[in-house]
Structures are given as structure tokens and as C-alpha cells.
Amino acid sequence: MTFSLNLFADLQQIFYYPFMQHAYEAGTVVAIVAGIVGYFVVLRRSSFAAHSLSHIPLWEDRQWLY
């Protein structure tokens, strides 16, 4: 697959593959859901709790090292 200066033709070529179509669809769904959830996190003033929840998987990974 070679790219050209024609962006439209390149996008058509990329979206020819089913896995790229599914990746784009999944990314769109995740972006919409994250935006909605983020709105309510800020609205309820629980951004600190949401931020600390994102660090839990990192802590669990470190436990296996020791």
C-alpha cells in the first residue's frame, strides 16, 4: 500500500479494509461515550475520583514485579 498526495484516495484505500472500518467505528463510539461520561464526572465534581481510578491498573501491574 503506497500513499499519494491525494488524501481522499488514500482514505478510500485505508477504509477498504474491514478492520480499519471497525477500528474507526469503535473509536467513534468510545469518543462519544467518553465525552458523555466526562461531562457528568465534571458536573458531579468527582474528577479526582475518576483520575485516581485510571491509576488502578498501573498499581496492579507493579504488584507482579515484586
N, CA, C and O atoms as a Tripos MOL2 file, in Angstrom:
@<TRIPOS>MOLECULE
protein
  264   263    66     0     0
PROTEIN
NO_CHARGES

@<TRIPOS>ATOM
      1 N           0.8490   -1.1670    0.0000 N.3       1 MET1
      2 CA          0.0000    0.0000    0.0000 C.3       1 MET1
      3 C           0.8970    1.2330    0.0000 C.2       1 MET1
      4 O           1.6670    1.4500    0.9360 O.2       1 MET1
      5 N           0.7960    2.0070   -1.0180 N.am      2 THR2
      6 CA          1.5820    3.2370   -1.0930 C.3       2 THR2
      7 C           0.6490    4.4370   -0.9900 C.2       2 THR2
      8 O          -0.4780    4.4230   -1.4850 O.2       2 THR2
      9 N           1.1490    5.4580   -0.3430 N.am      3 PHE3
     10 CA          0.3680    6.6740   -0.1760 C.3       3 PHE3
     11 C           0.7200    7.6710   -1.2670 C.2       3 PHE3
     12 O           1.8230    7.6620   -1.8130 O.2       3 PHE3
     13 N          -0.2340    8.5200   -1.5660 N.am      4 SER4
     14 CA         -0.0240    9.5380   -2.5800 C.3       4 SER4
     15 C          -0.3360   10.9060   -1.9800 C.2       4 SER4
     16 O          -0.5860   11.0140   -0.7790 O.2       4 SER4
     17 N          -0.3220   11.9220   -2.7840 N.am      5 LEU5
     18 CA         -0.6680   13.2560   -2.3220 C.3       5 LEU5
     19 C          -2.1720   13.4870   -2.3070 C.2       5 LEU5
     20 O          -2.6430   14.5030   -1.7960 O.2       5 LEU5
     21 N          -2.9210   12.5480   -2.8630 N.am      6 ASN6
     22 CA         -4.3810   12.6520   -2.8930 C.3       6 ASN6
     23 C          -4.9490   12.0480   -1.6010 C.2       6 ASN6
     24 O          -5.0330   10.8270   -1.4740 O.2       6 ASN6
     25 N          -5.3340   12.8910   -0.6540 N.am      7 LEU7
     26 CA         -5.8040   12.4320    0.6490 C.3       7 LEU7
     27 C          -7.0950   11.6250    0.5380 C.2       7 LEU7
     28 O          -7.2650   10.6280    1.2400 O.2       7 LEU7
     29 N          -7.9900   12.0420   -0.3260 N.am      8 PHE8
     30 CA         -9.2660   11.3360   -0.4790 C.3       8 PHE8
     31 C          -9.0550    9.9120   -0.9790 C.2       8 PHE8
     32 O          -9.6940    8.9810   -0.4880 O.2       8 PHE8
     33 N          -8.1760    9.7390   -1.9380 N.am      9 ALA9
     34 CA         -7.8930    8.3960   -2.4640 C.3       9 ALA9
     35 C          -7.2190    7.5290   -1.4010 C.2       9 ALA9
     36 O          -7.4780    6.3290   -1.3160 O.2       9 ALA9
     37 N          -6.3520    8.1420   -0.5920 N.am     10 ASP10
     38 CA         -5.6860    7.3930    0.4770 C.3      10 ASP10
     39 C          -6.6860    6.9260    1.5300 C.2      10 ASP10
     40 O          -6.5990    5.7930    2.0030 O.2      10 ASP10
     41 N          -7.6340    7.7870    1.9020 N.am     11 LEU11
     42 CA         -8.6470    7.3880    2.8670 C.3      11 LEU11
     43 C          -9.5440    6.2860    2.3240 C.2      11 LEU11
     44 O          -9.9270    5.3760    3.0590 O.2      11 LEU11
     45 N          -9.8750    6.3630    1.0540 N.am     12 GLN12
     46 CA        -10.6700    5.2900    0.4390 C.3      12 GLN12
     47 C          -9.9050    3.9720    0.4830 C.2      12 GLN12
     48 O         -10.4850    2.9140    0.7280 O.2      12 GLN12
     49 N          -8.6200    4.0440    0.2470 N.am     13 GLN13
     50 CA         -7.8020    2.8310    0.2580 C.3      13 GLN13
     51 C          -7.6690    2.2680    1.6730 C.2      13 GLN13
     52 O          -7.6860    1.0500    1.8530 O.2      13 GLN13
     53 N          -7.5400    3.1300    2.6690 N.am     14 ILE14
     54 CA         -7.4280    2.6680    4.0480 C.3      14 ILE14
     55 C          -8.7350    2.0430    4.5150 C.2      14 ILE14
     56 O          -8.7260    0.9920    5.1560 O.2      14 ILE14
     57 N          -9.8700    2.6880    4.1970 N.am     15 PHE15
     58 CA        -11.1610    2.1790    4.6420 C.3      15 PHE15
     59 C         -11.6610    1.0220    3.7910 C.2      15 PHE15
     60 O         -12.7750    0.5410    3.9970 O.2      15 PHE15
     61 N         -10.8650    0.5740    2.8490 N.am     16 TYR16
     62 CA        -11.2010   -0.6280    2.0760 C.3      16 TYR16
     63 C         -11.1160   -1.8670    2.9640 C.2      16 TYR16
     64 O         -11.8360   -2.8420    2.7500 O.2      16 TYR16
     65 N         -10.2360   -1.8220    3.9580 N.am     17 TYR17
     66 CA        -10.0260   -2.9670    4.8420 C.3      17 TYR17
     67 C         -11.0720   -2.9780    5.9460 C.2      17 TYR17
     68 O         -11.3190   -1.9490    6.5750 O.2      17 TYR17
     69 N         -11.6950   -4.1420    6.1890 N.am     18 PRO18
     70 CA        -12.7480   -4.2160    7.2190 C.3      18 PRO18
     71 C         -12.2330   -3.8900    8.6290 C.2      18 PRO18
     72 O         -12.9620   -3.2950    9.4230 O.2      18 PRO18
     73 N         -10.9970   -4.2670    8.9480 N.am     19 PHE19
     74 CA        -10.5080   -3.9910   10.2990 C.3      19 PHE19
     75 C         -10.3270   -2.4960   10.5310 C.2      19 PHE19
     76 O         -10.4510   -2.0290   11.6640 O.2      19 PHE19
     77 N         -10.0390   -1.7440    9.4800 N.am     20 MET20
     78 CA         -9.9360   -0.2980    9.6330 C.3      20 MET20
     79 C         -11.3200    0.3260    9.8050 C.2      20 MET20
     80 O         -11.4770    1.3020   10.5390 O.2      20 MET20
     81 N         -12.3030   -0.2260    9.1410 N.am     21 GLN21
     82 CA        -13.6790    0.2540    9.3100 C.3      21 GLN21
     83 C         -14.1440    0.0180   10.7430 C.2      21 GLN21
     84 O         -14.7530    0.8920   11.3590 O.2      21 GLN21
     85 N         -13.8500   -1.1750   11.2680 N.am     22 HIS22
     86 CA        -14.2580   -1.4940   12.6350 C.3      22 HIS22
     87 C         -13.4910   -0.6450   13.6490 C.2      22 HIS22
     88 O         -14.0610   -0.2230   14.6560 O.2      22 HIS22
     89 N         -12.2270   -0.3940   13.3970 N.am     23 ALA23
     90 CA        -11.4320    0.4370   14.3040 C.3      23 ALA23
     91 C         -11.9730    1.8630   14.3330 C.2      23 ALA23
     92 O         -12.0380    2.4770   15.3980 O.2      23 ALA23
     93 N         -12.3530    2.3840   13.2000 N.am     24 TYR24
     94 CA        -12.9080    3.7320   13.1410 C.3      24 TYR24
     95 C         -14.2540    3.7950   13.8670 C.2      24 TYR24
     96 O         -14.5250    4.7490   14.5970 O.2      24 TYR24
     97 N         -15.0900    2.7820   13.6670 N.am     25 GLU25
     98 CA        -16.3840    2.7420   14.3470 C.3      25 GLU25
     99 C         -16.1990    2.6400   15.8620 C.2      25 GLU25
    100 O         -16.8720    3.3410   16.6170 O.2      25 GLU25
    101 N         -15.2990    1.7790   16.3020 N.am     26 ALA26
    102 CA        -15.0640    1.6100   17.7390 C.3      26 ALA26
    103 C         -14.4920    2.8850   18.3420 C.2      26 ALA26
    104 O         -14.8930    3.2770   19.4390 O.2      26 ALA26
    105 N         -13.5810    3.5300   17.6620 N.am     27 GLY27
    106 CA        -13.0190    4.7740   18.1530 C.3      27 GLY27
    107 C         -14.0550    5.8670   18.2610 C.2      27 GLY27
    108 O         -14.0200    6.6690   19.1950 O.2      27 GLY27
    109 N         -14.9750    5.9090   17.3220 N.am     28 THR28
    110 CA        -16.0470    6.9020   17.3670 C.3      28 THR28
    111 C         -16.9720    6.6590   18.5500 C.2      28 THR28
    112 O         -17.3560    7.6000   19.2450 O.2      28 THR28
    113 N         -17.3260    5.4140   18.7800 N.am     29 VAL29
    114 CA        -18.2030    5.0830   19.9050 C.3      29 VAL29
    115 C         -17.5180    5.4160   21.2320 C.2      29 VAL29
    116 O         -18.1420    5.9910   22.1240 O.2      29 VAL29
    117 N         -16.2460    5.0610   21.3670 N.am     30 VAL30
    118 CA        -15.5140    5.3410   22.6000 C.3      30 VAL30
    119 C         -15.4080    6.8470   22.8300 C.2      30 VAL30
    120 O         -15.5480    7.3060   23.9630 O.2      30 VAL30
    121 N         -15.1650    7.6110   21.7850 N.am     31 ALA31
    122 CA        -15.0610    9.0620   21.9260 C.3      31 ALA31
    123 C         -16.3830    9.6780   22.3790 C.2      31 ALA31
    124 O         -16.3880   10.5730   23.2240 O.2      31 ALA31
    125 N         -17.4840    9.2170   21.8350 N.am     32 ILE32
    126 CA        -18.7920    9.7500   22.2240 C.3      32 ILE32
    127 C         -19.1140    9.3930   23.6720 C.2      32 ILE32
    128 O         -19.5480   10.2460   24.4450 O.2      32 ILE32
    129 N         -18.9000    8.1290   24.0350 N.am     33 VAL33
    130 CA        -19.1890    7.6950   25.4060 C.3      33 VAL33
    131 C         -18.2810    8.4070   26.4050 C.2      33 VAL33
    132 O         -18.7430    8.8130   27.4720 O.2      33 VAL33
    133 N         -16.9900    8.5660   26.0770 N.am     34 ALA34
    134 CA        -16.0690    9.2530   26.9810 C.3      34 ALA34
    135 C         -16.4660   10.7130   27.1690 C.2      34 ALA34
    136 O         -16.3350   11.2570   28.2650 O.2      34 ALA34
    137 N         -16.9390   11.3350   26.1280 N.am     35 GLY35
    138 CA        -17.3990   12.7140   26.2480 C.3      35 GLY35
    139 C         -18.6110   12.8430   27.1550 C.2      35 GLY35
    140 O         -18.6910   13.7650   27.9650 O.2      35 GLY35
    141 N         -19.5470   11.9240   27.0200 N.am     36 ILE36
    142 CA        -20.7500   11.9540   27.8550 C.3      36 ILE36
    143 C         -20.3930   11.6640   29.3080 C.2      36 ILE36
    144 O         -20.8470   12.3680   30.2100 O.2      36 ILE36
    145 N         -19.5890   10.6370   29.5410 N.am     37 VAL37
    146 CA        -19.1960   10.2950   30.9130 C.3      37 VAL37
    147 C         -18.3670   11.4210   31.5150 C.2      37 VAL37
    148 O         -18.5510   11.7600   32.6840 O.2      37 VAL37
    149 N         -17.4710   11.9980   30.7530 N.am     38 GLY38
    150 CA        -16.6530   13.0990   31.2490 C.3      38 GLY38
    151 C         -17.4790   14.3040   31.6420 C.2      38 GLY38
    152 O         -17.1510   14.9840   32.6140 O.2      38 GLY38
    153 N         -18.5220   14.5770   30.9240 N.am     39 TYR39
    154 CA        -19.4130   15.6860   31.2650 C.3      39 TYR39
    155 C         -20.0200   15.4760   32.6500 C.2      39 TYR39
    156 O         -20.0440   16.3950   33.4680 O.2      39 TYR39
    157 N         -20.5080   14.2660   32.9070 N.am     40 PHE40
    158 CA        -21.1280   14.0080   34.1960 C.3      40 PHE40
    159 C         -20.1070   13.9220   35.3290 C.2      40 PHE40
    160 O         -20.4280   14.2520   36.4700 O.2      40 PHE40
    161 N         -18.8930   13.4870   35.0360 N.am     41 VAL41
    162 CA        -17.8380   13.4690   36.0530 C.3      41 VAL41
    163 C         -17.5340   14.8880   36.5080 C.2      41 VAL41
    164 O         -17.4100   15.1450   37.7060 O.2      41 VAL41
    165 N         -17.4140   15.8000   35.5680 N.am     42 VAL42
    166 CA        -17.1430   17.1950   35.9180 C.3      42 VAL42
    167 C         -18.3610   17.8210   36.5920 C.2      42 VAL42
    168 O         -18.2200   18.5930   37.5400 O.2      42 VAL42
    169 N         -19.5340   17.4960   36.1150 N.am     43 LEU43
    170 CA        -20.7560   18.0510   36.6840 C.3      43 LEU43
    171 C         -20.9270   17.6480   38.1490 C.2      43 LEU43
    172 O         -21.3660   18.4540   38.9690 O.2      43 LEU43
    173 N         -20.5810   16.4120   38.4740 N.am     44 ARG44
    174 CA        -20.7170   15.9210   39.8490 C.3      44 ARG44
    175 C         -19.4850   16.2020   40.6900 C.2      44 ARG44
    176 O         -19.4230   15.7970   41.8500 O.2      44 ARG44
    177 N         -18.5090   16.8850   40.1250 N.am     45 ARG45
    178 CA        -17.2700   17.2530   40.8120 C.3      45 ARG45
    179 C         -16.5440   16.0380   41.3800 C.2      45 ARG45
    180 O         -16.0580   16.0620   42.5110 O.2      45 ARG45
    181 N         -16.4780   14.9890   40.5890 N.am     46 SER46
    182 CA        -15.7790   13.7800   41.0150 C.3      46 SER46
    183 C         -14.6000   13.4850   40.0910 C.2      46 SER46
    184 O         -14.2650   12.3240   39.8530 O.2      46 SER46
    185 N         -13.9850   14.5240   39.5810 N.am     47 SER47
    186 CA        -12.8740   14.3100   38.6580 C.3      47 SER47
    187 C         -11.6630   13.7080   39.3570 C.2      47 SER47
    188 O         -10.9040   12.9610   38.7390 O.2      47 SER47
    189 N         -11.4690   14.0260   40.6490 N.am     48 PHE48
    190 CA        -10.3510   13.4330   41.3740 C.3      48 PHE48
    191 C         -10.5290   11.9250   41.4880 C.2      48 PHE48
    192 O          -9.5680   11.1740   41.3220 O.2      48 PHE48
    193 N         -11.7430   11.4790   41.7700 N.am     49 ALA49
    194 CA        -12.0100   10.0400   41.8670 C.3      49 ALA49
    195 C         -11.8250    9.3680   40.5110 C.2      49 ALA49
    196 O         -11.2790    8.2680   40.4350 O.2      49 ALA49
    197 N         -12.2680   10.0070   39.4610 N.am     50 ALA50
    198 CA        -12.1060    9.4230   38.1250 C.3      50 ALA50
    199 C         -10.6330    9.3550   37.7430 C.2      50 ALA50
    200 O         -10.2020    8.3980   37.0990 O.2      50 ALA50
    201 N          -9.8630   10.3600   38.1340 N.am     51 HIS51
    202 CA         -8.4350   10.3620   37.8330 C.3      51 HIS51
    203 C          -7.7280    9.2500   38.6030 C.2      51 HIS51
    204 O          -6.8510    8.5820   38.0560 O.2      51 HIS51
    205 N          -8.0960    9.0500   39.8530 N.am     52 SER52
    206 CA         -7.4390    8.0040   40.6380 C.3      52 SER52
    207 C          -7.8450    6.6090   40.1570 C.2      52 SER52
    208 O          -7.0630    5.6660   40.2790 O.2      52 SER52
    209 N          -9.0360    6.4690   39.6200 N.am     53 LEU53
    210 CA         -9.4370    5.1720   39.0670 C.3      53 LEU53
    211 C          -8.5790    4.7750   37.8720 C.2      53 LEU53
    212 O          -8.3740    3.5880   37.6170 O.2      53 LEU53
    213 N          -8.0850    5.7560   37.1490 N.am     54 SER54
    214 CA         -7.2590    5.4330   35.9770 C.3      54 SER54
    215 C          -5.8940    4.8850   36.3730 C.2      54 SER54
    216 O          -5.2110    4.2870   35.5410 O.2      54 SER54
    217 N          -5.4830    5.0740   37.6240 N.am     55 HIS55
    218 CA         -4.1780    4.5850   38.0680 C.3      55 HIS55
    219 C          -4.2400    3.1830   38.6750 C.2      55 HIS55
    220 O          -3.1930    2.5970   38.9490 O.2      55 HIS55
    221 N          -5.4030    2.6450   38.8860 N.am     56 ILE56
    222 CA         -5.5220    1.3220   39.4920 C.3      56 ILE56
    223 C          -4.8610    0.2380   38.6380 C.2      56 ILE56
    224 O          -4.1280   -0.5810   39.1930 O.2      56 ILE56
    225 N          -5.0770    0.1850   37.3220 N.am     57 PRO57
    226 CA         -4.3930   -0.8610   36.5420 C.3      57 PRO57
    227 C          -2.8700   -0.7510   36.6200 C.2      57 PRO57
    228 O          -2.1830   -1.7710   36.5860 O.2      57 PRO57
    229 N          -2.3340    0.4550   36.7230 N.am     58 LEU58
    230 CA         -0.8870    0.6130   36.8290 C.3      58 LEU58
    231 C          -0.3840    0.0330   38.1410 C.2      58 LEU58
    232 O           0.6620   -0.6150   38.1680 O.2      58 LEU58
    233 N          -1.1060    0.2550   39.2200 N.am     59 TRP59
    234 CA         -0.7050   -0.2710   40.5130 C.3      59 TRP59
    235 C          -0.7510   -1.8040   40.5000 C.2      59 TRP59
    236 O           0.1440   -2.4490   41.0470 O.2      59 TRP59
    237 N          -1.7730   -2.3890   39.8900 N.am     60 GLU60
    238 CA         -1.8820   -3.8390   39.8250 C.3      60 GLU60
    239 C          -0.7430   -4.4410   39.0190 C.2      60 GLU60
    240 O          -0.2520   -5.5160   39.3650 O.2      60 GLU60
    241 N          -0.3130   -3.7830   37.9620 N.am     61 ASP61
    242 CA          0.8030   -4.2980   37.1680 C.3      61 ASP61
    243 C           2.0900   -4.2850   37.9640 C.2      61 ASP61
    244 O           2.9130   -5.1900   37.8200 O.2      61 ASP61
    245 N           2.2820   -3.2820   38.8000 N.am     62 ARG62
    246 CA          3.5200   -3.1880   39.5910 C.3      62 ARG62
    247 C           3.5770   -4.2580   40.6700 C.2      62 ARG62
    248 O           4.6670   -4.6560   41.0800 O.2      62 ARG62
    249 N           2.4380   -4.7290   41.1350 N.am     63 GLN63
    250 CA          2.4300   -5.7320   42.1890 C.3      63 GLN63
    251 C           3.0410   -7.0480   41.7120 C.2      63 GLN63
    252 O           3.5910   -7.8000   42.5160 O.2      63 GLN63
    253 N           2.9510   -7.3300   40.4290 N.am     64 TRP64
    254 CA          3.5130   -8.5740   39.8980 C.3      64 TRP64
    255 C           5.0160   -8.5220   39.7820 C.2      64 TRP64
    256 O           5.6530   -9.5660   39.6380 O.2      64 TRP64
    257 N           5.6070   -7.3380   39.8420 N.am     65 LEU65
    258 CA          7.0510   -7.2300   39.7100 C.3      65 LEU65
    259 C           7.7860   -7.6560   40.9690 C.2      65 LEU65
    260 O           8.9450   -8.0650   40.8970 O.2      65 LEU65
    261 N           7.1390   -7.5680   42.1090 N.am     66 TYR66
    262 CA          7.8210   -7.8340   43.3840 C.3      66 TYR66
    263 C           7.4780   -9.1780   43.9520 C.2      66 TYR66
    264 O           7.9730   -9.5430   45.0180 O.2      66 TYR66
@<TRIPOS>BOND
     1     1     2 1
     2     2     3 1
     3     3     4 2
     4     3     5 am
     5     5     6 1
     6     6     7 1
     7     7     8 2
     8     7     9 am
     9     9    10 1
    10    10    11 1
    11    11    12 2
    12    11    13 am
    13    13    14 1
    14    14    15 1
    15    15    16 2
    16    15    17 am
    17    17    18 1
    18    18    19 1
    19    19    20 2
    20    19    21 am
    21    21    22 1
    22    22    23 1
    23    23    24 2
    24    23    25 am
    25    25    26 1
    26    26    27 1
    27    27    28 2
    28    27    29 am
    29    29    30 1
    30    30    31 1
    31    31    32 2
    32    31    33 am
    33    33    34 1
    34    34    35 1
    35    35    36 2
    36    35    37 am
    37    37    38 1
    38    38    39 1
    39    39    40 2
    40    39    41 am
    41    41    42 1
    42    42    43 1
    43    43    44 2
    44    43    45 am
    45    45    46 1
    46    46    47 1
    47    47    48 2
    48    47    49 am
    49    49    50 1
    50    50    51 1
    51    51    52 2
    52    51    53 am
    53    53    54 1
    54    54    55 1
    55    55    56 2
    56    55    57 am
    57    57    58 1
    58    58    59 1
    59    59    60 2
    60    59    61 am
    61    61    62 1
    62    62    63 1
    63    63    64 2
    64    63    65 am
    65    65    66 1
    66    66    67 1
    67    67    68 2
    68    67    69 am
    69    69    70 1
    70    70    71 1
    71    71    72 2
    72    71    73 am
    73    73    74 1
    74    74    75 1
    75    75    76 2
    76    75    77 am
    77    77    78 1
    78    78    79 1
    79    79    80 2
    80    79    81 am
    81    81    82 1
    82    82    83 1
    83    83    84 2
    84    83    85 am
    85    85    86 1
    86    86    87 1
    87    87    88 2
    88    87    89 am
    89    89    90 1
    90    90    91 1
    91    91    92 2
    92    91    93 am
    93    93    94 1
    94    94    95 1
    95    95    96 2
    96    95    97 am
    97    97    98 1
    98    98    99 1
    99    99   100 2
   100    99   101 am
   101   101   102 1
   102   102   103 1
   103   103   104 2
   104   103   105 am
   105   105   106 1
   106   106   107 1
   107   107   108 2
   108   107   109 am
   109   109   110 1
   110   110   111 1
   111   111   112 2
   112   111   113 am
   113   113   114 1
   114   114   115 1
   115   115   116 2
   116   115   117 am
   117   117   118 1
   118   118   119 1
   119   119   120 2
   120   119   121 am
   121   121   122 1
   122   122   123 1
   123   123   124 2
   124   123   125 am
   125   125   126 1
   126   126   127 1
   127   127   128 2
   128   127   129 am
   129   129   130 1
   130   130   131 1
   131   131   132 2
   132   131   133 am
   133   133   134 1
   134   134   135 1
   135   135   136 2
   136   135   137 am
   137   137   138 1
   138   138   139 1
   139   139   140 2
   140   139   141 am
   141   141   142 1
   142   142   143 1
   143   143   144 2
   144   143   145 am
   145   145   146 1
   146   146   147 1
   147   147   148 2
   148   147   149 am
   149   149   150 1
   150   150   151 1
   151   151   152 2
   152   151   153 am
   153   153   154 1
   154   154   155 1
   155   155   156 2
   156   155   157 am
   157   157   158 1
   158   158   159 1
   159   159   160 2
   160   159   161 am
   161   161   162 1
   162   162   163 1
   163   163   164 2
   164   163   165 am
   165   165   166 1
   166   166   167 1
   167   167   168 2
   168   167   169 am
   169   169   170 1
   170   170   171 1
   171   171   172 2
   172   171   173 am
   173   173   174 1
   174   174   175 1
   175   175   176 2
   176   175   177 am
   177   177   178 1
   178   178   179 1
   179   179   180 2
   180   179   181 am
   181   181   182 1
   182   182   183 1
   183   183   184 2
   184   183   185 am
   185   185   186 1
   186   186   187 1
   187   187   188 2
   188   187   189 am
   189   189   190 1
   190   190   191 1
   191   191   192 2
   192   191   193 am
   193   193   194 1
   194   194   195 1
   195   195   196 2
   196   195   197 am
   197   197   198 1
   198   198   199 1
   199   199   200 2
   200   199   201 am
   201   201   202 1
   202   202   203 1
   203   203   204 2
   204   203   205 am
   205   205   206 1
   206   206   207 1
   207   207   208 2
   208   207   209 am
   209   209   210 1
   210   210   211 1
   211   211   212 2
   212   211   213 am
   213   213   214 1
   214   214   215 1
   215   215   216 2
   216   215   217 am
   217   217   218 1
   218   218   219 1
   219   219   220 2
   220   219   221 am
   221   221   222 1
   222   222   223 1
   223   223   224 2
   224   223   225 am
   225   225   226 1
   226   226   227 1
   227   227   228 2
   228   227   229 am
   229   229   230 1
   230   230   231 1
   231   231   232 2
   232   231   233 am
   233   233   234 1
   234   234   235 1
   235   235   236 2
   236   235   237 am
   237   237   238 1
   238   238   239 1
   239   239   240 2
   240   239   241 am
   241   241   242 1
   242   242   243 1
   243   243   244 2
   244   243   245 am
   245   245   246 1
   246   246   247 1
   247   247   248 2
   248   247   249 am
   249   249   250 1
   250   250   251 1
   251   251   252 2
   252   251   253 am
   253   253   254 1
   254   254   255 1
   255   255   256 2
   256   255   257 am
   257   257   258 1
   258   258   259 1
   259   259   260 2
   260   259   261 am
   261   261   262 1
   262   262   263 1
   263   263   264 2
@<TRIPOS>SUBSTRUCTURE
     1 MET1         2 RESIDUE 1 A MET
     2 THR2         6 RESIDUE 1 A THR
     3 PHE3        10 RESIDUE 1 A PHE
     4 SER4        14 RESIDUE 1 A SER
     5 LEU5        18 RESIDUE 1 A LEU
     6 ASN6        22 RESIDUE 1 A ASN
     7 LEU7        26 RESIDUE 1 A LEU
     8 PHE8        30 RESIDUE 1 A PHE
     9 ALA9        34 RESIDUE 1 A ALA
    10 ASP10       38 RESIDUE 1 A ASP
    11 LEU11       42 RESIDUE 1 A LEU
    12 GLN12       46 RESIDUE 1 A GLN
    13 GLN13       50 RESIDUE 1 A GLN
    14 ILE14       54 RESIDUE 1 A ILE
    15 PHE15       58 RESIDUE 1 A PHE
    16 TYR16       62 RESIDUE 1 A TYR
    17 TYR17       66 RESIDUE 1 A TYR
    18 PRO18       70 RESIDUE 1 A PRO
    19 PHE19       74 RESIDUE 1 A PHE
    20 MET20       78 RESIDUE 1 A MET
    21 GLN21       82 RESIDUE 1 A GLN
    22 HIS22       86 RESIDUE 1 A HIS
    23 ALA23       90 RESIDUE 1 A ALA
    24 TYR24       94 RESIDUE 1 A TYR
    25 GLU25       98 RESIDUE 1 A GLU
    26 ALA26      102 RESIDUE 1 A ALA
    27 GLY27      106 RESIDUE 1 A GLY
    28 THR28      110 RESIDUE 1 A THR
    29 VAL29      114 RESIDUE 1 A VAL
    30 VAL30      118 RESIDUE 1 A VAL
    31 ALA31      122 RESIDUE 1 A ALA
    32 ILE32      126 RESIDUE 1 A ILE
    33 VAL33      130 RESIDUE 1 A VAL
    34 ALA34      134 RESIDUE 1 A ALA
    35 GLY35      138 RESIDUE 1 A GLY
    36 ILE36      142 RESIDUE 1 A ILE
    37 VAL37      146 RESIDUE 1 A VAL
    38 GLY38      150 RESIDUE 1 A GLY
    39 TYR39      154 RESIDUE 1 A TYR
    40 PHE40      158 RESIDUE 1 A PHE
    41 VAL41      162 RESIDUE 1 A VAL
    42 VAL42      166 RESIDUE 1 A VAL
    43 LEU43      170 RESIDUE 1 A LEU
    44 ARG44      174 RESIDUE 1 A ARG
    45 ARG45      178 RESIDUE 1 A ARG
    46 SER46      182 RESIDUE 1 A SER
    47 SER47      186 RESIDUE 1 A SER
    48 PHE48      190 RESIDUE 1 A PHE
    49 ALA49      194 RESIDUE 1 A ALA
    50 ALA50      198 RESIDUE 1 A ALA
    51 HIS51      202 RESIDUE 1 A HIS
    52 SER52      206 RESIDUE 1 A SER
    53 LEU53      210 RESIDUE 1 A LEU
    54 SER54      214 RESIDUE 1 A SER
    55 HIS55      218 RESIDUE 1 A HIS
    56 ILE56      222 RESIDUE 1 A ILE
    57 PRO57      226 RESIDUE 1 A PRO
    58 LEU58      230 RESIDUE 1 A LEU
    59 TRP59      234 RESIDUE 1 A TRP
    60 GLU60      238 RESIDUE 1 A GLU
    61 ASP61      242 RESIDUE 1 A ASP
    62 ARG62      246 RESIDUE 1 A ARG
    63 GLN63      250 RESIDUE 1 A GLN
    64 TRP64      254 RESIDUE 1 A TRP
    65 LEU65      258 RESIDUE 1 A LEU
    66 TYR66      262 RESIDUE 1 A TYR
